[in-house]
Amino acid sequence: MTLKILPAVIVAGAFLLYLPGCAKDNAVASGGTCDTANVRYSTQVVDILQDYCYGCHKGPGAASGIDFSSYGAFSGWAKTPFVLADITAAPGYTPMPYGGPPLDSCQINTIAAWIHQGMPNN
């Protein structure tokens, strides 16, 4: 029974480790800042999904049947431990994006903050 809750504990720990790095002075590749105070799904989260996820996880033919192409679809998956565990490459999970470069810390922090903020459809 203890081994079944271990992945959830790992994901929760990874989530908590990433949030402190969300300070507004956390630089991103574009030279801007990583502002995760009020993450917007329609711009920040969708931009990350378009750049890193939609290639495999969009529409009826989505890989493994995991479709992120709408708010309802993605928020449903984001309620599970899989999204954060996969994008943080937590032990026992498949690192995502599969076969591609990992998301940078700001992108991970943005998705984590959006989840922590209650996954608003904004």
C-alpha positions in Angstrom: 0.0 0.0 0.0 2.9 2.4 0.8 4.4 1.9 -2.6 1.1 3.0 -4.2 1.2 6.4 -2.6 4.9 7.0 -3.2 4.4 8.5 -6.7 1.8 10.9 -5.3 4.3 12.0 -2.6 7.0 12.4 -5.2 4.8 14.6 -7.4 3.6 16.7 -4.5 7.3 17.2 -3.5 8.3 18.1 -7.0 5.4 20.6 -7.2 6.5 22.2 -3.9 10.1 22.4 -5.0 9.2 24.2 -8.2 6.9 26.8 -6.8 9.5 28.7 -4.8 11.4 29.2 -8.0 8.5 31.2 -9.5 9.8 34.5 -8.4 9.3 37.3 -10.9 13.1 37.6 -11.3 13.4 34.1 -12.6 14.8 34.7 -16.1 13.4 32.9 -19.1 15.1 32.1 -22.4 13.5 35.1 -24.1 15.2 37.5 -21.6 11.9 38.3 -19.8 10.8 37.3 -16.4 8.8 34.3 -15.2 5.7 35.9 -13.7 3.5 33.2 -12.3 1.4 35.4 -10.0 -1.7 35.3 -12.2 -1.2 32.6 -14.9 -3.7 32.9 -17.8 -4.7 29.6 -19.4 -5.7 31.3 -22.8 -2.2 32.7 -23.3 0.5 31.3 -21.1 -0.6 27.7 -20.7 -2.0 27.3 -24.2 1.3 28.7 -25.6 3.2 26.0 -23.8 0.8 23.3 -24.9 1.0 24.5 -28.6 4.8 24.5 -28.5 5.4 21.3 -26.7 2.3 19.1 -26.5 -0.1 19.6 -29.4 2.2 17.8 -31.8 1.1 14.5 -30.1 -1.8 15.4 -27.8 -4.3 17.2 -29.9 -7.6 16.0 -31.4 -9.2 12.7 -31.9 -6.0 10.9 -32.9 -4.0 12.1 -29.9 -1.2 9.9 -28.6 -2.5 7.4 -26.0 -5.9 9.1 -26.3 -4.6 12.0 -24.3 -6.0 15.1 -25.9 -5.0 18.6 -24.6 -6.7 20.6 -27.3 -9.3 22.2 -25.1 -9.5 23.7 -21.6 -11.8 20.9 -20.4 -9.6 18.1 -21.8 -6.4 19.6 -20.4 -7.8 20.6 -17.0 -9.1 17.1 -16.6 -5.6 15.7 -17.0 -4.1 18.4 -14.9 -6.2 17.3 -12.0 -4.3 14.0 -12.0 -0.6 13.6 -10.9 0.4 12.8 -14.5 0.9 16.2 -16.0 3.3 17.6 -13.3 5.0 14.2 -12.9 5.6 13.8 -16.6 6.9 17.4 -17.3 9.2 17.2 -14.2 10.4 13.8 -15.2 9.5 12.4 -11.8 10.7 8.8 -11.2 8.4 6.2 -12.6 6.7 8.6 -15.1 7.4 9.2 -18.8 9.3 12.4 -19.3 7.4 14.8 -21.5 7.6 16.0 -24.1 8.4 12.5 -25.3 11.6 12.5 -27.4 11.9 16.3 -27.3 13.7 18.9 -25.2 12.3 19.3 -21.7 10.3 22.3 -20.7 12.4 25.0 -19.0 11.8 25.8 -15.3 9.6 28.8 -16.1 7.3 26.7 -18.3 7.1 24.0 -15.6 6.5 26.7 -13.0 3.8 28.3 -15.1 1.8 25.1 -15.5 2.3 24.2 -11.8 1.2 27.7 -10.7 -1.9 27.5 -13.0 -2.8 24.2 -11.4 -2.1 25.5 -7.9 -4.3 28.6 -8.7 -7.3 26.3 -9.3 -6.9 25.9 -13.1 -8.9 28.9 -14.0 -10.4 29.1 -17.5 -9.1 32.6 -18.2 
